[in-house]
């Protein structure tokens, strides 16, 4: 669906004449007839301007500023292709398939500059456009600094999700000292197909995505799958908050720390993850911490194990060394020093040292579980596997 927003600029032009302003705002004989945008989410955003003047209009430019986290305030300038005439209509299509997409709710400020052959220049007042996914009828609910948008399911569904968000943020703060500083927006699509249809070139398995630069997350949650949704919302929210805190031009976080924090904030490990971890301990096939600093394997069993180990690593760091150390580590990670030096500086060991300490920790946990069992042989192993958490204490 295309949403058309019309902004008549003649009033703005009149104000420009009445109010003493900089010379660039002087309109001369130029009159903007209409300016509007068309949103074709997620692929395109069209900007259209019609203007007339007493002499030929020779130059039309569009200026845009996207409201997102960045290292510098960047204004884009687009020179539109027009034939000089006293009446021109200029159109520019922002093709997101070429530039990469933006999440729903992104605010874009834009304005026009029009020049005629007599040297008159009209610069319009900036207008803020909200780039919404207009294909769905969104409802919204707000709690504290979080706004949740959804279009399928009743209000209780939305309330349950936003409550999980608040609880997740509290847990994140209690565990790491990291809190949100800006309002967060959460878009709940009715399922993962709807979510992916709102993204540019998504991965086929994408179920949720965090947009740290835009302070926004989007997830596909079916009303019949709330339990998964509650965990995923906290997982993505943690990525969002941690990425904003550690935003830096030098290094991404090691993947085990990034994913481990997101998994830890979800709560205890689910049985499937827990089983992969206990099997790897038993078979001595744990992945090294150094390997887990890089993107995880695409093979499902190794990916499961990587997430489970990351959860365990972060659990150990927080529970053994405390939230202040974790906050310190995250802060140090933004300073451009490598992972080994960051760990050494905060904890006194590098990645290999962490690996050693953590292996002792999980092996001891595994032994404790074993010793708790009175069974022997195969029965004992099966019993331990059955008993292993859910609680994710590994
Ligand atoms: Zn994740």
Boltz pocket constraint, residues with backbone or C-beta under 6 A from the ligand:
constraints:
  - pocket:
      binder: B
      contacts: [[A, 235], [A, 239], [A, 258], [A, 259], [A, 262]]
      max_distance: 6.0
